[in-house]
Amino acid sequence: MKKLFLLIGVLSVSFLNAQDITDALRYSQQEILGTARYRGMSGAFGALGGDLSSLQINPAGSAVFLNSHGSVTLSSRQIDNDVNYFDGFSNRDYRSLNFNQVGVVFIYDNFDPNTSGINKFSLGLTYDQTTDNANKLFAFGRSSNSISNFFLNETQGLPLDLITRRTGENIDELYSFLGENEGYSAQQAFLGHEAFVIEANDPDNPNNTSYSSNIAPGVFDQEYYIRNTGINGKLTINGGMQINQNFYVGGNLNTHFINFDKFTEFFEGNNNPGSNVNEVLFTNRLSTIGAGFSAQIGGIAKVSEILRLGASFESPTWFLIEEETTQRLETFSDTDGRSIVDPNILNLFPEYRLRTPAKATGSIAIIFSQQGLISLDYSYKDYSTIKLSSDEGVDFSNVNRDIDENLQGSSTIRIGTEWRYDNWSIRGGYSFEESPYKNELILGDKTGFSIGTGWTFGKFKFDVAYDYTEQQRIEQFYPNSGFTNAALVDNYIENLTFTLGMNF
């Protein structure tokens, strides 16, 4: 069983190597992986309602239902990553299958609306998956920058005596001591020194603070592999009402959860003359769990027979997040053989808080009687308002400053349409999401389209949808480190969604 310890106190600076702007943004972005009708119209439901996933855009949508309704949704996802890394190109796809939505809304008609002006009440209970974290990525190529720069950057300035094992001291004990008392950087320095990636310039001086690489300059064949698993989601309690026939209002109370696991493996090989280390294999695993709370309010107005307007506001989500990591470093030398540094230690980091951005949405829909409709949603989130904080003495000022300097407000536009023929419905949609980064080379805009159909038979409805999105990003292997190598990733996602619904 792995030994456990808690990183506290002086960890406040080095802890920032585990939390960075990428992590903060990951948990701040939500994608409602909802019903097939919702997905078939690219989520443009803010002025429509009448669909269980529409409650996540505008809570007033529950009061639009004519009858009590329940639905369950199954979705199949395929992710393709085209990766360019120096002279190498690779493609990896990943498939996953999830129940990404289930819920029910109960409608209570007020048979004497003249006394209050309230025509009906609605109560909804839903689960929606907000992120499918499953993903795989593989990069390979030839670089002139060695992974040894990662360990050198973490080690310079540390005394040799600190990262050298005492007589009788094992790897686990020193790695644990460094984590408890010195933090992340000292642990990385120890790994690099213990596996002979780096060497003290004055190895006989315990106060030595300068180091050099045992890997000679030249060219390096490198491979980088990522495997992500887990899902994020939220449970919602919704309440709504219809007032004077033409107005709908509603509110949501949401509880959120995060379940994210990231495994990375980096390999480097070289045949450079004078190199004392010829292969490096660096493995890391990050596991994250979190829980949060948010609230939403919204309204829909029937302006005329053909025009509906909607508006909604979603508060920030306040998360409490816990993370843990494990590491392993292996090297090989043509002359000295293999060295394995595998601390049997699970690093438990202090719990921290994450506040995500609020979101405002305005919507408009044109209704063509029972024949069809066109709907448009516009949403805005200011990602520069993301904030990390802690009651455990962890200083997030550097990360919060990076967020403020690099992130921006982001607009999202969704357009959807639906047309009915007897018991059949045909749907389509388009979506555009602006990059949350000021520098769009880091993460580009996201675009997508969707198509779908549905069939009503008695009290039951069956819907199916296909949607596609694409986005380009830079995948930096070890952010905020001395090893700055990164790959260019073109990400393509396809979803096939099936929903069975029932009126009762």
KABEL-V379906 format. One record per residue. N is the residue number from 1. PHI is phi in radians with two decimals (none if undefined). PSI is psi in radians with two decimals (NA if undefined). BURIAL is 1 if it has 24 or more other C-alpha atoms within 12 Angstrom, else 0. Layout:
# KABEL-V379906
{{N/PHI/PSI/BURIAL} {N/PHI/PSI/BURIAL}}
This chain:
# KABEL-V379906
{{1/none/2.43/0} {2/-1.22/2.48/0} {3/-1.33/2.59/0} {4/-2.04/2.52/0} {5/-2.66/2.76/1} {6/-1.86/2.23/1} {7/-1.52/2.03/1} {8/-2.37/-3.12/1} {9/1.10/-1.99/0} {10/-1.18/0.01/1} {11/-1.20/-0.25/1} {12/-0.94/-0.60/1} {13/-1.43/-0.88/1} {14/-1.24/-0.35/1} {15/-1.04/-0.44/1} {16/-1.15/-0.31/1} {17/-1.24/-0.40/1} {18/-1.52/-0.57/1} {19/-1.93/2.20/1} {20/-2.45/-3.06/1} {21/-1.09/-0.54/1} {22/-1.12/-0.78/1} {23/-1.12/-0.78/1} {24/-1.04/-0.71/1} {25/-1.23/-0.68/1} {26/-0.99/-0.78/1} {27/-1.44/-0.12/1} {28/-1.66/-0.21/1} {29/-1.71/2.33/1} {30/-2.16/2.50/1} {31/-2.32/1.90/1} {32/-1.22/1.85/1} {33/-1.55/1.23/1} {34/-1.62/-2.63/1} {35/-1.15/2.84/1} {36/-1.17/-0.59/1} {37/-1.15/-0.79/1} {38/-1.06/-0.79/1} {39/-1.21/-0.60/1} {40/-1.14/-0.40/1} {41/-1.88/0.34/1} {42/1.00/0.46/1} {43/1.37/0.25/1} {44/-1.47/1.36/1} {45/-2.23/0.17/1} {46/-1.10/-0.50/1} {47/-1.86/0.11/1} {48/-1.86/-1.02/1} {49/1.20/-2.86/1} {50/1.30/0.26/1} {51/-2.48/2.44/1} {52/-1.10/-0.60/1} {53/-1.33/-0.34/1} {54/-1.14/-0.38/1} {55/-1.09/-0.45/1} {56/-1.33/-0.31/1} {57/-1.63/-0.82/1} {58/-2.46/1.93/1} {59/-1.06/-0.37/1} {60/-1.16/-0.26/1} {61/-1.09/-0.36/1} {62/-1.18/-0.57/1} {63/-1.33/-0.15/1} {64/-1.36/-0.42/1} {65/-0.99/2.42/1} {66/-1.48/-0.50/1} {67/-2.35/2.82/1} {68/-1.06/2.53/1} {69/-2.60/2.52/1} {70/-2.38/2.66/1} {71/-2.68/2.74/1} {72/-2.37/2.47/1} {73/-2.28/2.36/1} {74/-2.08/2.40/1} {75/-2.36/2.42/1} {76/-1.93/2.28/1} {77/-2.15/2.42/1} {78/-2.19/2.22/1} {79/-1.98/2.24/1} {80/-2.02/2.25/1} {81/-2.09/1.97/1} {82/-1.60/2.11/1} {83/-2.10/2.16/1} {84/-1.91/2.16/1} {85/-2.42/1.81/1} {86/0.91/-2.05/0} {87/-1.60/0.10/0} {88/-1.85/2.53/0} {89/-2.31/2.36/0} {90/-2.47/2.80/1} {91/-2.36/2.24/1} {92/-2.24/2.38/1} {93/-2.06/2.73/1} {94/-2.49/2.35/1} {95/-2.06/2.50/1} {96/-2.51/2.75/1} {97/-2.32/2.23/0} {98/-2.50/2.57/1} {99/-1.43/1.82/1} {100/-1.84/0.06/1} {101/-2.83/2.38/1} {102/-2.69/2.45/1} {103/-3.08/3.04/1} {104/-2.63/2.56/1} {105/-2.28/2.35/1} {106/-1.88/2.31/1} {107/-1.89/2.27/1} {108/-2.14/1.87/1} {109/-1.32/2.44/1} {110/-1.69/1.91/0} {111/-1.41/-0.01/0} {112/-2.35/1.13/0} {113/-1.19/-0.25/0} {114/-1.13/-0.42/0} {115/-1.37/-0.44/0} {116/-2.32/-0.26/0} {117/1.41/-0.02/0} {118/-1.62/2.11/1} {119/-1.49/-0.63/1} {120/-2.83/2.81/1} {121/-2.03/2.69/1} {122/-2.36/2.54/1} {123/-2.33/2.14/1} {124/-2.12/2.54/1} {125/-2.30/2.08/1} {126/-2.43/2.68/1} {127/-2.11/2.27/1} {128/-2.31/2.28/1} {129/-1.31/2.22/1} {130/-1.74/-0.39/1} {131/-2.64/2.32/1} {132/-1.74/1.87/1} {133/-1.39/-0.12/1} {134/-1.10/2.23/1} {135/-2.92/2.67/1} {136/-2.39/2.56/1} {137/-2.60/2.43/1} {138/-2.40/2.25/1} {139/-2.21/2.48/1} {140/-2.56/2.63/1} {141/3.05/3.11/1} {142/-1.95/2.17/1} {143/-2.20/2.77/1} {144/-1.75/0.10/1} {145/-1.95/2.12/1} {146/-1.60/2.64/1} {147/-1.08/-0.31/1} {148/-1.06/-0.43/1} {149/-1.14/-0.51/1} {150/-1.07/-0.86/1} {151/-1.28/-0.62/1} {152/-1.07/-0.76/1} {153/-1.09/-0.64/1} {154/-1.34/-0.38/1} {155/-1.68/-0.59/1} {156/-0.95/2.29/1} {157/1.68/-0.24/0} {158/-1.53/2.40/1} {159/-1.18/2.47/1} {160/-1.02/-0.64/1} {161/-1.04/-0.55/1} {162/-1.18/-0.64/1} {163/-1.83/0.30/1} {164/-1.93/2.30/1} {165/-1.20/2.45/0} {166/-1.36/2.90/0} {167/-1.05/2.18/0} {168/1.49/-0.11/0} {169/-1.52/2.29/0} {170/-1.66/3.04/0} {171/-1.07/-0.78/1} {172/-1.02/-0.73/1} {173/-1.16/-0.78/1} {174/-1.26/-0.71/1} {175/-1.03/-0.74/1} {176/-1.13/-0.78/1} {177/-1.05/-0.78/1} {178/-1.11/-0.70/1} {179/-1.13/-0.72/1} {180/-1.25/-0.57/1} {181/-1.98/-0.45/0} {182/-2.10/-0.56/1} {183/1.82/-2.95/1} {184/-1.03/-0.87/1} {185/-1.03/-0.73/1} {186/-1.14/-0.61/1} {187/-1.13/-0.73/1} {188/-1.16/-0.67/1} {189/-1.08/-0.75/1} {190/-1.10/-0.77/1} {191/-1.01/-0.85/1} {192/-1.11/-0.69/1} {193/-1.26/-0.73/1} {194/-1.15/-0.56/1} {195/-1.63/0.13/1} {196/1.21/0.34/1} {197/-1.20/-0.67/1} {198/-2.16/2.80/1} {199/-2.47/2.47/1} {200/-1.15/2.44/1} {201/-1.17/-0.49/0} {202/-2.24/1.44/0} {203/-1.15/-0.28/0} {204/-1.59/-0.04/0} {205/-1.89/1.93/0} {206/-1.12/-0.30/0} {207/-1.64/0.12/0} {208/-1.00/2.38/0} {209/-2.23/0.14/1} {210/-2.09/2.52/1} {211/-2.43/2.79/1} {212/-2.41/2.91/1} {213/-1.54/2.50/1} {214/-1.53/0.05/1} {215/-1.84/2.07/1} {216/-1.27/2.62/1} {217/-1.07/2.72/1} {218/2.68/-2.42/0} {219/-2.02/2.63/0} {220/-2.35/2.22/1} {221/-1.49/2.09/1} {222/-2.20/2.57/1} {223/-2.36/2.46/1} {224/-2.38/2.22/1} {225/-2.20/2.35/1} {226/-2.18/2.39/1} {227/-2.32/2.03/1} {228/-1.87/2.49/1} {229/-2.41/2.93/1} {230/1.92/2.92/1} {231/-2.40/2.66/1} {232/-1.99/2.56/1} {233/-2.79/-3.14/1} {234/-2.60/2.59/1} {235/-1.87/2.37/1} {236/-2.23/2.33/1} {237/-1.87/2.16/1} {238/-2.10/2.49/1} {239/-2.36/2.46/1} {240/-2.65/2.96/1} {241/-2.70/2.67/1} {242/-1.80/2.29/1} {243/-2.15/2.22/1} {244/0.88/0.67/0} {245/1.21/-0.57/1} {246/-1.92/0.00/1} {247/-2.25/2.44/1} {248/-2.24/2.37/1} {249/-2.33/2.71/1} {250/-2.89/2.90/1} {251/-2.56/2.67/1} {252/-2.16/2.50/1} {253/-2.01/2.11/1} {254/-2.04/2.38/1} {255/-1.97/2.31/1} {256/-1.97/2.71/1} {257/-2.42/2.61/1} {258/-2.11/2.31/1} {259/-2.45/1.76/1} {260/-2.36/2.30/1} {261/-2.32/2.23/1} {262/-2.19/2.15/1} {263/-2.01/2.22/1} {264/-2.22/2.57/1} {265/-2.45/2.16/1} {266/-2.03/2.26/1} {267/-2.10/2.44/1} {268/-2.40/2.33/1} {269/-2.28/2.58/1} {270/-2.66/2.71/1} {271/-2.14/0.57/0} {272/-1.22/2.33/0} {273/-0.99/2.34/0} {274/1.46/0.05/0} {275/-1.43/2.16/1} {276/-1.47/-0.25/1} {277/-2.20/2.25/1} {278/-1.92/-0.32/1} {279/-2.48/2.50/1} {280/-2.35/2.33/1} {281/-2.25/1.95/1} {282/-2.03/2.08/1} {283/-2.07/2.35/1} {284/-2.39/2.55/1} {285/-2.33/2.30/1} {286/-2.10/2.23/1} {287/-2.10/2.30/1} {288/-2.27/2.31/1} {289/-2.25/2.60/1} {290/-2.79/2.79/1} {291/-2.42/2.54/1} {292/-2.63/3.06/1} {293/-2.46/2.48/1} {294/-2.63/2.95/1} {295/-2.42/2.71/1} {296/-2.43/2.61/1} {297/-2.35/2.72/1} {298/-2.92/2.89/1} {299/-2.58/2.67/1} {300/-2.31/2.38/1} {301/-2.16/2.29/1} {302/-1.48/1.71/1} {303/-1.27/-0.67/0} {304/-2.69/-3.03/0} {305/-1.12/-0.48/0} {306/-1.92/-0.19/0} {307/-2.07/2.26/1} {308/-2.20/2.47/1} {309/-2.12/2.53/1} {310/-2.39/2.65/1} {311/-2.59/2.48/1} {312/-2.64/2.77/1} {313/-2.41/2.29/1} {314/-1.99/2.21/1} {315/-1.18/2.90/1} {316/-1.00/2.71/1} {317/-1.71/2.27/1} {318/-1.79/1.91/1} {319/-1.78/2.58/1} {320/-1.95/2.17/1} {321/-2.19/2.42/1} {322/-2.14/2.48/1} {323/-2.38/2.66/1} {324/-2.51/2.65/1} {325/-2.38/2.71/1} {326/-2.34/2.72/1} {327/-2.48/2.72/1} {328/-2.68/2.39/1} {329/-2.30/2.27/1} {330/-2.29/2.37/1} {331/-2.28/2.79/1} {332/-2.42/2.36/1} {333/-2.11/2.38/1} {334/-1.06/-0.44/0} {335/-1.76/-0.64/0} {336/-1.87/-0.05/0} {337/1.46/-2.71/0} {338/-1.75/2.46/0} {339/-2.24/2.25/1} {340/-2.11/2.18/1} {341/-2.04/1.81/1} {342/-2.24/1.42/1} {343/-1.09/2.24/1} {344/-1.48/1.00/0} {345/-2.28/2.37/1} {346/-1.85/1.97/1} {347/-1.39/2.05/1} {348/-1.79/2.07/1} {349/-1.61/2.68/1} {350/-1.07/2.53/1} {351/-1.08/2.45/1} {352/-2.37/2.88/1} {353/-1.82/2.51/1} {354/-2.26/2.19/1} {355/-1.88/2.05/1} {356/-1.52/2.97/1} {357/-1.26/2.67/1} {358/-1.31/2.84/1} {359/-2.39/2.34/1} {360/-2.03/2.42/1} {361/-2.32/2.32/1} {362/-2.05/2.46/1} {363/-2.43/2.67/1} {364/-2.52/2.46/1} {365/-2.44/2.46/1} {366/-1.94/2.14/1} {367/-1.89/2.18/1} {368/-1.79/1.27/0} {369/0.87/-2.28/0} {370/-1.64/0.06/0} {371/-1.47/-0.67/0} {372/3.14/-3.08/1} {373/-2.79/2.77/1} {374/-2.30/2.32/1} {375/-2.33/2.55/1} {376/-2.42/2.33/1} {377/-2.10/2.45/1} {378/-2.20/2.20/1} {379/-2.17/2.67/1} {380/-2.41/2.30/1} {381/-2.34/2.32/1} {382/-1.74/1.72/1} {383/-1.25/-0.25/1} {384/-1.24/-0.16/1} {385/-1.56/-0.01/1} {386/-1.02/2.42/1} {387/-2.49/2.34/1} {388/-1.86/2.49/1} {389/-2.66/2.96/1} {390/-2.71/2.58/1} {391/-1.72/0.07/0} {392/-1.78/0.29/0} {393/1.43/0.20/0} {394/-1.49/2.29/1} {395/-1.68/1.97/1} {396/-1.81/0.31/1} {397/-1.08/-0.65/0} {398/-1.15/-0.76/1} {399/-1.14/-0.77/1} {400/-1.11/-0.60/1} {401/-1.19/-0.71/0} {402/-1.07/-0.72/1} {403/-1.07/-0.81/1} {404/-1.13/-0.62/1} {405/-1.43/-0.46/0} {406/-1.93/-0.41/1} {407/-1.75/2.86/1} {408/-2.55/3.07/1} {409/-1.22/2.50/1} {410/-2.24/2.30/1} {411/-1.78/2.53/1} {412/-2.24/2.31/1} {413/-2.11/2.27/1} {414/-2.23/2.28/1} {415/-2.18/2.29/1} {416/-2.45/2.74/1} {417/-2.52/2.66/1} {418/-2.53/2.39/1} {419/-2.33/2.42/1} {420/-1.96/2.44/0} {421/-2.38/1.85/0} {422/0.94/-2.08/0} {423/-1.60/0.08/0} {424/-1.84/2.62/0} {425/-2.28/2.45/1} {426/-2.08/2.35/1} {427/-2.33/2.73/1} {428/-2.76/2.84/1} {429/-2.91/2.91/1} {430/-2.48/2.52/1} {431/-2.40/2.57/1} {432/-2.43/2.21/1} {433/-2.17/2.11/1} {434/-1.23/2.56/1} {435/-1.08/2.41/1} {436/-1.35/-0.16/1} {437/-1.59/2.48/1} {438/-1.13/-0.63/0} {439/-1.65/1.80/0} {440/-1.24/-0.15/0} {441/-1.21/-0.46/0} {442/-1.25/-0.80/1} {443/-2.60/2.07/1} {444/-1.43/3.08/1} {445/-1.14/2.65/1} {446/-1.89/2.27/1} {447/-2.18/2.67/1} {448/-2.85/2.90/1} {449/-2.49/2.90/1} {450/-2.63/2.71/1} {451/-2.45/2.73/1} {452/-2.94/2.98/1} {453/-2.59/2.83/1} {454/-2.60/2.72/1} {455/-2.39/2.24/1} {456/-1.82/2.24/0} {457/-2.41/1.81/0} {458/1.16/-2.24/0} {459/-1.44/-0.09/0} {460/-1.84/2.66/0} {461/-2.35/2.39/1} {462/-2.18/2.18/1} {463/-2.19/2.60/1} {464/-2.42/2.52/1} {465/-2.54/2.63/1} {466/-2.16/2.29/1} {467/-2.40/2.69/1} {468/-2.43/2.35/1} {469/-2.34/2.72/1} {470/-2.48/2.60/1} {471/-2.81/2.52/1} {472/-1.93/2.50/1} {473/-2.64/2.88/1} {474/-1.74/2.19/1} {475/-1.78/1.75/1} {476/-1.48/2.25/1} {477/-1.17/-0.85/1} {478/-2.34/1.49/1} {479/-1.04/2.60/0} {480/1.02/0.68/1} {481/-2.31/3.11/1} {482/-1.36/-0.12/1} {483/-1.88/1.79/0} {484/-1.67/0.10/0} {485/-1.07/2.54/1} {486/-2.64/2.77/1} {487/-2.00/2.66/1} {488/-1.65/2.15/1} {489/-2.07/2.19/1} {490/-1.77/2.01/1} {491/-1.84/2.22/1} {492/-2.20/2.25/1} {493/-2.19/2.28/1} {494/-2.11/2.35/1} {495/-2.18/2.40/1} {496/-2.09/2.06/1} {497/-2.12/2.41/1} {498/-2.23/2.31/1} {499/-2.29/2.32/1} {500/-1.97/2.12/1} {501/-2.13/2.76/1} {502/-2.53/2.34/1} {503/-1.58/2.52/1} {504/-2.64/NA/0}}
